[in-house]
């Protein structure tokens, strides 16, 4: 898990309160389940990202 220091919560607008976690999606191993949680207002944001659509930065 990582704290997103330069990010701001879209719900409460507090900075440096967001925590990022990622893992394999339970329904599809080719997707990442991205979860961002605000420690100030307890909002949780979730999205799925397809690994196949990501750009390789080191080949």
Helices and strands as residue ranges (DSSP letters): E 2-4, E 18-25, E 28-38, E 44-50, G 51-53
